[in-house]
Amino acid sequence: MDAKLRPKSFIRPVLDKQTLKKTDPVAKYFKYKKYWDKHKAPGEDDRRVLHTEIRERLAYQPPPKTSTPPSGGR
């Protein structure tokens, strides 16, 4: 009677100590960082170039205009 109540398609997972591995969070971070460095997000390079151009434009100071006195001798 107990066999009739259980669904036949259920497969019980086998849990042993080898399948339950603890992961080192630092190692996992560096693994992902290596992947992220290799595969940049779309538009990330363009944004870096844009930031550099904006920084250069903001840092540029035009030479001061020198005013020359009018030559008329009055």
MOPAC internal coordinates of N, CA, C and O (Angstrom, degrees):
PM7 1SCF
backbone

  N    0.0000 0     0.00 0     0.00 0    0    0    0
  C    1.4425 1     0.00 0     0.00 0    1    0    0
  C    1.5311 1   110.74 1     0.00 0    2    1    0
  O    1.2310 1   120.26 1   143.68 1    3    2    1
  N    1.3057 1   117.11 1   -36.32 1    3    2    1
  C    1.4645 1   120.82 1   179.75 1    5    3    2
  C    1.5341 1   110.98 1   -66.01 1    6    5    3
  O    1.2310 1   119.55 1   147.04 1    7    6    5
  N    1.3089 1   118.46 1   -32.96 1    7    6    5
  C    1.4551 1   121.97 1  -179.89 1    9    7    6
  C    1.5221 1   111.45 1   -68.74 1   10    9    7
  O    1.2310 1   119.63 1   152.22 1   11   10    9
  N    1.3093 1   118.31 1   -27.78 1   11   10    9
  C    1.4609 1   121.50 1   179.99 1   13   11   10
  C    1.5278 1   111.52 1   -72.89 1   14   13   11
  O    1.2310 1   119.77 1   151.31 1   15   14   13
  N    1.3155 1   118.04 1   -28.69 1   15   14   13
  C    1.4543 1   121.17 1  -177.01 1   17   15   14
  C    1.5233 1   112.95 1   -79.80 1   18   17   15
  O    1.2310 1   119.97 1   152.87 1   19   18   17
  N    1.3101 1   117.66 1   -27.13 1   19   18   17
  C    1.4715 1   120.27 1  -178.89 1   21   19   18
  C    1.5193 1   110.47 1   -84.06 1   22   21   19
  O    1.2310 1   120.11 1   -42.21 1   23   22   21
  N    1.3263 1   117.40 1   137.79 1   23   22   21
  C    1.4678 1   118.68 1   176.43 1   25   23   22
  C    1.5266 1   110.33 1   -68.33 1   26   25   23
  O    1.2310 1   120.46 1   -36.02 1   27   26   25
  N    1.3083 1   116.72 1   143.98 1   27   26   25
  C    1.4599 1   121.56 1  -176.80 1   29   27   26
  C    1.5333 1   111.93 1   -78.77 1   30   29   27
  O    1.2310 1   119.82 1   161.59 1   31   30   29
  N    1.3206 1   117.95 1   -18.41 1   31   30   29
  C    1.4535 1   120.01 1  -175.64 1   33   31   30
  C    1.5208 1   112.89 1   -86.43 1   34   33   31
  O    1.2310 1   119.14 1   177.60 1   35   34   33
  N    1.3074 1   119.24 1    -2.40 1   35   34   33
  C    1.4521 1   122.03 1  -177.96 1   37   35   34
  C    1.5175 1   110.52 1   -77.86 1   38   37   35
  O    1.2310 1   120.79 1   -51.16 1   39   38   37
  N    1.3482 1   116.09 1   128.84 1   39   38   37
  C    1.4678 1   121.57 1   175.82 1   41   39   38
  C    1.5111 1   106.38 1  -114.93 1   42   41   39
  O    1.2310 1   121.18 1   -62.30 1   43   42   41
  N    1.3016 1   115.35 1   117.70 1   43   42   41
  C    1.4555 1   120.08 1  -178.09 1   45   43   42
  C    1.5353 1   109.45 1   -71.60 1   46   45   43
  O    1.2310 1   119.57 1   -52.09 1   47   46   45
  N    1.3412 1   118.43 1   127.91 1   47   46   45
  C    1.4623 1   120.33 1   178.44 1   49   47   46
  C    1.5206 1   110.95 1   -70.43 1   50   49   47
  O    1.2310 1   121.67 1   -37.68 1   51   50   49
  N    1.3139 1   114.41 1   142.32 1   51   50   49
  C    1.4540 1   120.39 1   178.45 1   53   51   50
  C    1.5257 1   107.27 1   -92.76 1   54   53   51
  O    1.2310 1   120.38 1   -61.93 1   55   54   53
  N    1.3031 1   116.87 1   118.07 1   55   54   53
  C    1.4530 1   121.34 1  -179.74 1   57   55   54
  C    1.5249 1   109.06 1  -109.87 1   58   57   55
  O    1.2310 1   121.04 1   -67.75 1   59   58   57
  N    1.2936 1   115.61 1   112.25 1   59   58   57
  C    1.4562 1   118.93 1   171.76 1   61   59   58
  C    1.5206 1   107.85 1  -130.22 1   62   61   59
  O    1.2310 1   120.43 1    -3.69 1   63   62   61
  N    1.2944 1   116.78 1   176.31 1   63   62   61
  C    1.4586 1   120.37 1  -172.51 1   65   63   62
  C    1.5265 1   112.75 1   -69.33 1   66   65   63
  O    1.2310 1   119.20 1   157.51 1   67   66   65
  N    1.3053 1   119.14 1   -22.49 1   67   66   65
  C    1.4582 1   120.49 1  -179.76 1   69   67   66
  C    1.5303 1   111.50 1   -72.81 1   70   69   67
  O    1.2310 1   119.72 1   147.52 1   71   70   69
  N    1.3192 1   118.15 1   -32.48 1   71   70   69
  C    1.4547 1   119.72 1  -178.63 1   73   71   70
  C    1.5206 1   111.44 1   -80.80 1   74   73   71
  O    1.2310 1   119.08 1   158.71 1   75   74   73
  N    1.3068 1   119.35 1   -21.29 1   75   74   73
  C    1.4576 1   122.19 1   179.46 1   77   75   74
  C    1.5220 1   109.49 1   -99.27 1   78   77   75
  O    1.2310 1   120.84 1  -100.76 1   79   78   77
  N    1.3346 1   116.01 1    79.24 1   79   78   77
  C    1.4586 1   120.49 1  -179.83 1   81   79   78
  C    1.5183 1   109.43 1   -90.91 1   82   81   79
  O    1.2310 1   120.51 1   -40.78 1   83   82   81
  N    1.2994 1   116.64 1   139.22 1   83   82   81
  C    1.4511 1   120.81 1   173.79 1   85   83   82
  C    1.5259 1   107.25 1   -87.17 1   86   85   83
  O    1.2310 1   120.96 1   -42.65 1   87   86   85
  N    1.3118 1   115.76 1   137.35 1   87   86   85
  C    1.4598 1   119.12 1  -178.71 1   89   87   86
  C    1.5205 1   109.31 1  -104.94 1   90   89   87
  O    1.2310 1   121.85 1   -35.52 1   91   90   89
  N    1.3033 1   114.06 1   144.48 1   91   90   89
  C    1.4607 1   121.08 1   176.78 1   93   91   90
  C    1.5237 1   107.36 1   -82.44 1   94   93   91
  O    1.2310 1   119.30 1   -60.88 1   95   94   93
  N    1.3331 1   118.94 1   119.12 1   95   94   93
  C    1.4650 1   119.43 1  -177.07 1   97   95   94
  C    1.5243 1   113.55 1   -62.72 1   98   97   95
  O    1.2310 1   119.61 1   147.34 1   99   98   97
  N    1.3142 1   118.36 1   -32.66 1   99   98   97
  C    1.4668 1   121.07 1   179.64 1  101   99   98
  C    1.5274 1   109.77 1   -69.03 1  102  101   99
  O    1.2310 1   120.63 1   136.54 1  103  102  101
  N    1.3201 1   116.40 1   -43.46 1  103  102  101
  C    1.4622 1   120.04 1   178.71 1  105  103  102
  C    1.5234 1   110.52 1   -64.28 1  106  105  103
  O    1.2310 1   120.59 1   140.54 1  107  106  105
  N    1.3314 1   116.47 1   -39.46 1  107  106  105
  C    1.4575 1   120.28 1   178.71 1  109  107  106
  C    1.5295 1   110.55 1   -64.78 1  110  109  107
  O    1.2310 1   120.21 1   139.89 1  111  110  109
  N    1.3357 1   117.21 1   -40.11 1  111  110  109
  C    1.4723 1   121.13 1   178.03 1  113  111  110
  C    1.5252 1   110.54 1   -60.35 1  114  113  111
  O    1.2310 1   120.28 1   132.76 1  115  114  113
  N    1.3281 1   117.07 1   -47.24 1  115  114  113
  C    1.4643 1   119.69 1  -178.24 1  117  115  114
  C    1.5229 1   111.55 1   -67.63 1  118  117  115
  O    1.2310 1   120.52 1   148.42 1  119  118  117
  N    1.3234 1   116.60 1   -31.58 1  119  118  117
  C    1.4629 1   119.86 1   175.80 1  121  119  118
  C    1.5286 1   109.71 1   -63.67 1  122  121  119
  O    1.2310 1   120.61 1   132.66 1  123  122  121
  N    1.3337 1   116.45 1   -47.34 1  123  122  121
  C    1.4597 1   120.32 1   178.48 1  125  123  122
  C    1.5274 1   111.13 1   -67.02 1  126  125  123
  O    1.2310 1   119.86 1   141.00 1  127  126  125
  N    1.3332 1   117.87 1   -39.00 1  127  126  125
  C    1.4670 1   121.14 1  -179.70 1  129  127  126
  C    1.5272 1   110.41 1   -61.25 1  130  129  127
  O    1.2310 1   120.62 1   138.66 1  131  130  129
  N    1.3095 1   116.42 1   -41.34 1  131  130  129
  C    1.4654 1   120.66 1   178.08 1  133  131  130
  C    1.5379 1   109.91 1   -62.07 1  134  133  131
  O    1.2310 1   120.81 1   138.99 1  135  134  133
  N    1.3257 1   116.06 1   -41.01 1  135  134  133
  C    1.4643 1   120.28 1   178.26 1  137  135  134
  C    1.5275 1   110.44 1   -66.55 1  138  137  135
  O    1.2310 1   120.23 1   136.21 1  139  138  137
  N    1.3356 1   117.17 1   -43.79 1  139  138  137
  C    1.4674 1   121.71 1  -178.86 1  141  139  138
  C    1.5262 1   111.07 1   -64.60 1  142  141  139
  O    1.2310 1   120.25 1   143.42 1  143  142  141
  N    1.3371 1   117.13 1   -36.58 1  143  142  141
  C    1.4610 1   119.72 1   178.30 1  145  143  142
  C    1.5243 1   111.29 1   -67.81 1  146  145  143
  O    1.2310 1   120.77 1   145.58 1  147  146  145
  N    1.3251 1   116.13 1   -34.42 1  147  146  145
  C    1.4595 1   120.54 1  -179.00 1  149  147  146
  C    1.5275 1   110.99 1   -76.91 1  150  149  147
  O    1.2310 1   120.12 1   140.59 1  151  150  149
  N    1.3305 1   117.37 1   -39.41 1  151  150  149
  C    1.4600 1   122.57 1  -176.12 1  153  151  150
  C    1.5274 1   108.47 1  -115.87 1  154  153  151
  O    1.2310 1   120.90 1   -88.01 1  155  154  153
  N    1.3212 1   115.89 1    91.99 1  155  154  153
  C    1.4589 1   121.39 1  -179.05 1  157  155  154
  C    1.5250 1   110.38 1   -71.93 1  158  157  155
  O    1.2310 1   121.18 1   -26.71 1  159  158  157
  N    1.3121 1   115.34 1   153.29 1  159  158  157
  C    1.4599 1   120.84 1   175.35 1  161  159  158
  C    1.5245 1   108.88 1   -70.20 1  162  161  159
  O    1.2310 1   119.96 1   -30.99 1  163  162  161
  N    1.3287 1   117.68 1   149.01 1  163  162  161
  C    1.4685 1   119.47 1  -179.84 1  165  163  162
  C    1.5251 1   111.11 1   -59.19 1  166  165  163
  O    1.2310 1   120.93 1   -48.48 1  167  166  165
  N    1.3224 1   115.83 1   131.52 1  167  166  165
  C    1.4544 1   120.95 1   178.16 1  169  167  166
  C    1.5088 1   114.73 1    86.25 1  170  169  167
  O    1.2310 1   119.28 1   177.61 1  171  170  169
  N    1.3079 1   118.98 1    -2.39 1  171  170  169
  C    1.4619 1   120.41 1  -176.94 1  173  171  170
  C    1.5200 1   111.47 1   -69.05 1  174  173  171
  O    1.2310 1   119.81 1   139.29 1  175  174  173
  N    1.3300 1   117.96 1   -40.71 1  175  174  173
  C    1.4597 1   120.58 1   179.09 1  177  175  174
  C    1.5278 1   110.48 1   -66.00 1  178  177  175
  O    1.2310 1   120.15 1   138.43 1  179  178  177
  N    1.3278 1   117.32 1   -41.57 1  179  178  177
  C    1.4574 1   120.85 1   179.28 1  181  179  178
  C    1.5223 1   110.77 1   -60.46 1  182  181  179
  O    1.2310 1   120.51 1   140.80 1  183  182  181
  N    1.3206 1   116.64 1   -39.20 1  183  182  181
  C    1.4592 1   120.55 1  -179.21 1  185  183  182
  C    1.5197 1   111.14 1   -65.94 1  186  185  183
  O    1.2310 1   120.41 1   141.89 1  187  186  185
  N    1.3268 1   116.82 1   -38.11 1  187  186  185
  C    1.4617 1   120.32 1   179.12 1  189  187  186
  C    1.5213 1   110.51 1   -64.95 1  190  189  187
  O    1.2310 1   120.46 1   137.40 1  191  190  189
  N    1.3278 1   116.72 1   -42.60 1  191  190  189
  C    1.4645 1   120.90 1   177.78 1  193  191  190
  C    1.5270 1   109.74 1   -64.10 1  194  193  191
  O    1.2310 1   120.25 1   137.89 1  195  194  193
  N    1.3201 1   117.13 1   -42.11 1  195  194  193
  C    1.4565 1   121.13 1   179.12 1  197  195  194
  C    1.5227 1   111.09 1   -61.78 1  198  197  195
  O    1.2310 1   120.07 1   136.07 1  199  198  197
  N    1.3248 1   117.46 1   -43.93 1  199  198  197
  C    1.4645 1   120.69 1   179.00 1  201  199  198
  C    1.5326 1   110.97 1   -61.60 1  202  201  199
  O    1.2310 1   120.52 1   140.41 1  203  202  201
  N    1.3300 1   116.61 1   -39.59 1  203  202  201
  C    1.4571 1   120.22 1   179.41 1  205  203  202
  C    1.5264 1   110.56 1   -64.69 1  206  205  203
  O    1.2310 1   120.17 1   136.80 1  207  206  205
  N    1.3231 1   117.28 1   -43.20 1  207  206  205
  C    1.4677 1   120.51 1   179.32 1  209  207  206
  C    1.5234 1   111.42 1   -63.88 1  210  209  207
  O    1.2310 1   120.18 1   137.91 1  211  210  209
  N    1.3295 1   117.27 1   -42.09 1  211  210  209
  C    1.4685 1   120.70 1   178.96 1  213  211  210
  C    1.5178 1   110.24 1   -64.34 1  214  213  211
  O    1.2310 1   120.48 1   137.30 1  215  214  213
  N    1.3163 1   116.69 1   -42.70 1  215  214  213
  C    1.4726 1   120.91 1   179.92 1  217  215  214
  C    1.5231 1   110.69 1   -61.79 1  218  217  215
  O    1.2310 1   120.50 1   138.05 1  219  218  217
  N    1.3476 1   116.64 1   -41.95 1  219  218  217
  C    1.4620 1   120.00 1   179.34 1  221  219  218
  C    1.5282 1   111.26 1   -66.21 1  222  221  219
  O    1.2310 1   120.45 1   140.13 1  223  222  221
  N    1.3308 1   116.75 1   -39.87 1  223  222  221
  C    1.4714 1   119.40 1   179.78 1  225  223  222
  C    1.5256 1   111.18 1   -67.17 1  226  225  223
  O    1.2310 1   120.40 1   141.11 1  227  226  225
  N    1.3280 1   116.85 1   -38.89 1  227  226  225
  C    1.4586 1   119.41 1   179.51 1  229  227  226
  C    1.5249 1   111.55 1   -71.18 1  230  229  227
  O    1.2310 1   120.22 1   149.43 1  231  230  229
  N    1.3156 1   117.18 1   -30.57 1  231  230  229
  C    1.4608 1   120.77 1  -178.89 1  233  231  230
  C    1.5278 1   111.66 1   -79.13 1  234  233  231
  O    1.2310 1   120.23 1   159.34 1  235  234  233
  N    1.3256 1   117.16 1   -20.66 1  235  234  233
  C    1.4691 1   120.47 1  -177.31 1  237  235  234
  C    1.5166 1   109.90 1   -70.78 1  238  237  235
  O    1.2310 1   120.79 1   -51.61 1  239  238  237
  N    1.2960 1   116.09 1   128.39 1  239  238  237
  C    1.4663 1   122.81 1   175.57 1  241  239  238
  C    1.5170 1   107.72 1  -117.98 1  242  241  239
  O    1.2310 1   119.88 1   -62.58 1  243  242  241
  N    1.3294 1   117.83 1   117.42 1  243  242  241
  C    1.4631 1   118.27 1   179.51 1  245  243  242
  C    1.5288 1   109.69 1   -66.66 1  246  245  243
  O    1.2310 1   120.58 1   -29.41 1  247  246  245
  N    1.3295 1   116.49 1   150.59 1  247  246  245
  C    1.4675 1   118.37 1   179.83 1  249  247  246
  C    1.5336 1   109.79 1   -63.00 1  250  249  247
  O    1.2310 1   120.63 1   -36.78 1  251  250  249
  N    1.3159 1   116.40 1   143.22 1  251  250  249
  C    1.4716 1   118.18 1  -178.60 1  253  251  250
  C    1.5234 1   110.47 1   -65.59 1  254  253  251
  O    1.2310 1   121.69 1   -36.55 1  255  254  253
  N    1.3220 1   114.36 1   143.45 1  255  254  253
  C    1.4565 1   119.66 1   179.05 1  257  255  254
  C    1.5238 1   107.16 1   -80.39 1  258  257  255
  O    1.2310 1   121.31 1   -50.04 1  259  258  257
  N    1.3035 1   115.11 1   129.96 1  259  258  257
  C    1.4637 1   119.34 1   178.01 1  261  259  258
  C    1.5064 1   107.86 1   -94.80 1  262  261  259
  O    1.2310 1   121.47 1   -51.85 1  263  262  261
  N    1.2749 1   114.79 1   128.15 1  263  262  261
  C    1.4589 1   117.57 1   179.19 1  265  263  262
  C    1.5150 1   107.98 1   -92.48 1  266  265  263
  O    1.2310 1   121.11 1   -52.02 1  267  266  265
  N    1.3039 1   115.49 1   127.98 1  267  266  265
  C    1.4700 1   120.63 1   178.61 1  269  267  266
  C    1.5236 1   107.45 1   -99.12 1  270  269  267
  O    1.2310 1   120.49 1   -42.10 1  271  270  269
  N    1.3062 1   116.67 1   137.90 1  271  270  269
  C    1.4599 1   118.28 1   179.22 1  273  271  270
  C    1.5226 1   110.04 1   -66.57 1  274  273  271
  O    1.2310 1   120.90 1   -37.12 1  275  274  273
  N    1.3010 1   115.88 1   142.88 1  275  274  273
  C    1.4742 1   117.71 1  -179.20 1  277  275  274
  C    1.5198 1   110.11 1   -63.67 1  278  277  275
  O    1.2310 1   121.12 1   -41.52 1  279  278  277
  N    1.3065 1   115.46 1   138.48 1  279  278  277
  C    1.4656 1   119.11 1  -179.63 1  281  279  278
  C    1.5219 1   109.07 1   -92.36 1  282  281  279
  O    1.2310 1   120.29 1   -74.05 1  283  282  281
  N    1.2201 1   117.06 1   105.95 1  283  282  281
  C    1.4470 1   122.66 1   179.35 1  285  283  282
  C    1.5205 1   108.95 1  -150.91 1  286  285  283
  O    1.2310 1   121.49 1   158.30 1  287  286  285
  N    1.2870 1   114.76 1   -21.70 1  287  286  285
  C    1.4415 1   120.93 1   176.05 1  289  287  286
  C    1.5202 1   114.10 1    69.41 1  290  289  287
  O    1.2310 1   116.89 1  -165.06 1  291  290  289
  N    1.1861 1   123.52 1    14.94 1  291  290  289
  C    1.4675 1   122.64 1  -179.79 1  293  291  290
  C    1.4415 1   110.53 1   -73.59 1  294  293  291
  O    1.2310 1   120.10 1   180.00 1  295  294  293

